[in-house]
Amino acid sequence: MEKFVLKQRKMDSLLDLNKKVNVAYINTCTETEGPYKRVGIWFQGCDILCKGCCNPDLQPLVPRHIITIKKVIDIILDSKADNGIEGVTLLGGEPTLQDNLGILCGELKNLDIGIILFTGKRIDEIDEKIRNAVDLIIDGSFEPDNLENERNLIGSKNQIIHLITERYSGDLQWFYDKRNKKIEINYDEGSGFFISGDVI
């Protein structure tokens, strides 16, 4: 019976890895999207539609790069080997619109990859499976009349940093250190140039 259960779990995991997400861009190594070297993943599609959004091209609910969770994980693990990345930052668009985001986050947690999630939703609106798998969440919609001037990467003062685990508890100063307030210009073969970092 135990062998059957283990075999079933392995099959379920393989099926999960074949599920897909709608990705706009991936930056395989960045130091502008949170502490340490990271992979930045921008998902396509948002239904919050904040006025003054810094990524308006990521709002339309259209397919961009539909790729499997396995492919995303392979990209991350390759970057860990090649670049020494510590974790990933999930942005958008609105990452939580991805039906399979919880599966991706769970797989990354099992691999001890740190996860920072930016979301326009409030933390209590986020699926528990996602909340339980990530390490840090920055939540809240962007308010253009309430601009943030003290913290890096965070657009407006209403947005809150939530430590879900202790992984980044000693790294919160990164968001206040002005040396980290910078941008990168990136090139994606399928989509052209895009800017990451503190673009507001």
Secondary structure, 3 states (H helix, E strand, C coil): CHHHHHHHHHHHHHHHHCCEEEEEEEEEEECCCCCCCEEEEEECCCCCCCCCCCCHHHCCCCCCEEEEHHHHHHHHHHHHHHHCCCEEEEECCCHHHCCCHHHHHHHHHHCCCEEEEECCCCHHHCCHHHHCCCCEEEECCCCCCCECCCCCCCCECCCEEEECCCCCCCCHHHHCCHHHCCEEEEEECCCEEEEEECCC
